[in-house]
Amino acid sequence: MNIELPSDAMKFVEGLVASGEYNSANDAVVDGVRLLMSRQQLRADIQKGIDELDAGLGIDGKEVFAELRERAKSVVEKAG
């Protein structure tokens, strides 16, 4: 697959390669596509959560924070 990027995007990718952040333009573009994939998954996960809340499947905030405090306490105790 050959892809043409707008000049500003190409300069950006070239800068990433020149700085040593990526070994090649291909590596930078692949990473960019992976980020887009992650963003799409995040959107789907958020929508799933919204749908669950709309269906009344949410958890009370006080319960959530109580569970988080217990988890944090457990982690601290294990580390200490």
N, C-alpha and C positions, 0 to 999 in steps of 0.2 A: 504494500500500500504506500503510495506517495501522497504526502499531504503538503499543501502550500499554506504557509502561515503569513499573516499580515506582517509588514516590515517591522512594526514595533514589537510584535511578539517574537519575531526571529532575532532581533537585536537583544531582546531580553534573554532568550535561550542561549544565544552566543555568549552573552555576558556570564551566564551561569557556568558554561563550559570553560570560559577563559579564567574564571575565578577558581576553578578546580572543584566547584561544588558537584559537578557532574563530569563524567568521563567523555560523554558525547551528547550531541543534540538529541539523539534517539533516547538515551537514558533519561534526559530531562523531560521529554515529551511523554514517555511511558509513565514517569512519576506523576506528571500532571493528569494523565488519564486515570491513574489509580486514585488520585485525590478526587476527581470527579465521580468516580465509582463510589468512593466513601461518602461523598456528599449526598449522592442519590440514596444510599442505604440509610443514612441518617434521616433524610426526609421521610423515607418509608417508615422508619422506626418511630419518628415523631408522630406521623399520621396514625400509626397503629395505637399509640398512646392516647391520642386525642379521641379516636374512635372508642377505645376502651372506657375513657372517662365519660364520653357521651352515653355509653351503654350502662353507666352506673357501676363500672368495675374498678373504680379508683380506690386508693387506700388513703385513709385519713392522715393528714400531715403529721399530727402528733405521734401516730403509730410509726410512721416512717422515721422521724427523727429519734424516737426512742430506740428503734432497732439500730440506727446508725451509731448512736451513742454506745450501745451494747457492743457492737462490732469493734468500734474504736477502742473501747475499754479492754476487750479481749486481745486485740493486737498489741496494745501497750503492755498488758500483763505478760504475754508470751515473749515480748522483746526484752522485758526487764528481768 
